[in-house]
Amino acid sequence: MIVMVNWKLRQLMADRRIGNMELAEAVGVHTNTIYRWRMVDEMPKINGEELERLCRALNCSVGQLLGIEG
């Protein structure tokens, strides 16, 4: 059984008014990667280090990014 995990990157980026380029620089990935991550509703394949940097750059918890906490 495959469980899809919600992904709220698009919403968090809009709430924090942060663009692809700014977030890509903060996370250390290419802007195309941020674009691909932003365009999906299920959590993409992402390593723990990138996930940590993403949350730090967005000033959010993993739970907020995954839509399991407010």
C-alpha positions, 0 to 999 in steps of 0.5 A, spaced: 500 500 500 502 506 497 501 512 502 501 519 499 503 525 503 501 532 502 505 537 500 504 544 502 510 548 499 506 552 494 502 555 499 508 556 504 512 559 499 506 564 497 504 565 504 511 567 505 512 571 499 518 567 497 520 566 490 523 560 486 530 563 486 531 565 493 528 559 496 533 555 491 539 559 493 537 558 501 536 550 500 542 549 495 538 546 489 537 549 482 531 553 481 528 548 476 528 543 482 524 548 487 519 549 481 518 541 480 517 541 488 512 546 488 508 544 482 506 537 486 501 536 491 504 529 494 511 530 497 517 529 492 523 525 493 527 529 497 533 527 502 533 529 509 538 535 509 534 538 503 528 538 507 531 541 513 534 546 509 527 547 506 524 548 513 529 553 515 528 557 509 521 557 510 521 558 517 516 552 518 516 545 521 516 539 517 509 538 519 507 544 516 510 543 510 506 536 510 500 539 512 499 535 518 499 541 523 497 548 523 
